[in-house]
Amino acid sequence: MDISSRVSVGLPEAQRAAASALLATAFDSDPLYRYLLPDRSHRARAMPLYFEKAIAVVDKAVDIVRVDHPLAGIAIVATPERRAALSKCLAQILEVVAPDTLSDFAARGLRDYVTWAAQMHVQLMPQPHWHLMLLAVSLPYQSQGIGSGLVRHVQTKATEAQMDCYVETQLQDNLHFYEHLGFERASSELEPITHVPLYALKWHASLSAK
């Protein structure tokens, strides 16, 4: 499916609640959030609010790419020119948003995991690059090319900027999806406190242009 005509950049404030609900549903099965919020009913209550407040904080420091009519998929992308602003936003999310919306245990665990993952990120990708931070597709629209279309849109823009891409996932089942799109596995590690896995993948713009 060609979704290029449905791709937009930016997230209107009126769509924040829908985007937050989409992300909360997509990440309900994520090992990290299941560890942090083991009770499913608690996850269902806490995660939409957490994502909505997090999006409000980070909105101006990232590119939010979406597929509309209706909101079927979303990708949140960090670019190097806004790295300093993004770092401040992420600190606010960990220090303010997470404690305000999640349990104390979940907020501490999220901080520990994100801090460790950020260190891994710097080691693996010290050069300027694009970071595909989050990707989610609404359940009724999965297996219709929405997710791959969003990733290809990001890859196209990264190629124009002559930048490589980096993505992380906690789900081993996601590796084939990214590898099919040209990403190469860079690292597979367990976070030492939560023991939640981190799979890191790289995509090289120079190889895609050949």
Beta strands, then each sheet from edge to edge (+ up, - down):
strand 1: 7-9
strand 2: 63-67
strand 3: 73-78
strand 4: 129-137
strand 5: 164-169
strand 6: 184-190
strand 7: 197-203
sheet 1: 1+ 2- 3+ 4- 5- 7+ 6-
end
